[in-house]
Every structure is written in structure tokens, then in C-alpha cells.
Amino acid sequence: MDETIPTTHVISLEEKAFREALVAYGRGTVRLEGIEPSEAFEALNSRYIAGEITFEEHAAAVMRLHGQ
């Protein structure tokens, strides 16, 4: 987990459901390409779904995770 992102955001149940669906879609797309998401990536997904980080923070953390 990326501990350099200390933010927490309050999100609605609808937003949480939207984030869960978005992450599930992305996970499925990656798996169709033959890639299994790493534990670190899934930890970021969990933080995003929980509202701990924004979409932009999630994307930046994923880029750092993959060295970009």
C-alpha cells in the first residue's frame, strides 16, 4: 500500500458502488489481457473504493507502482 497518500474523502453509497463497478471493469479488462492484478494494485483499489483516495490519487499511485 502506498502510505504517501494520507487523504480521506467521505463518499456516498452510490459513489462507492460506482467505484466498485469501475474497479471490477478494469480488473476484468486486465485479466482478459492475461494479467493478474498484484496485491499492491488491489490495495490501491480498496483504498479508492473506500473513499480514502480520489480517482486522480489512485491513477498517480498506479503510475508510481508501475514505474511511470
N, C-alpha and C positions, 0 to 999 in steps of 0.2 A: 504494500500500500504506500502511496506517496504521501508522506507526512508533511510535505511542504505546503499543502493546501489546507489551511485551518478553517475555512469558511463553513458556515452552516446557513441554509436557507429554509424557510418554512414553506412547504408546498401543500397544495390541496390533494385530496384523494384522487381527484380526476387527473391532476398533473402526475401523480405517482403512477397511476395506471397507464397514462400516455408514455411515460419514461420506461416502464416495464415492457410495453409493446415495442417501443423503439429499440431497446436493447435486445429483445428477443429476435426482432427482424435482423438486426445487424449480426447477431450471433449466428443465426441461420444462414445468412449470406456468406459469412466467413467459412462456416462448415461446408457449404456447397463447394467452396474452392479447395476443400481438403485440409483446412487449417483448424486446429483445435485451440480455442482461446486459452491463454495462460491464466494461472491463478492471480497474477498481478493485474491482468486486464479485467478479470472478473471482479476483483476487489474494487477497482475503479468504477465498474458498472454498478456495483452495490452502493457505493457512495453517491453516485449520480442518482440512482433510483430513490435513495433515501432522502435526497434533497440536501446532502452535505456539500455538494459541488454543483456548479452550473454546467450547462452544455459546453460553454467555452472553456471552463476549467477542466472538464473531462477531456475535451479534444486536445488541449495543450498537454495534459498529463499523459495521454496516449502517445502523442508525438515524442515526448521525452522518453517514455518507456521504450519506444522503438527507435530511439537514437536519431530523431529528425528534428 
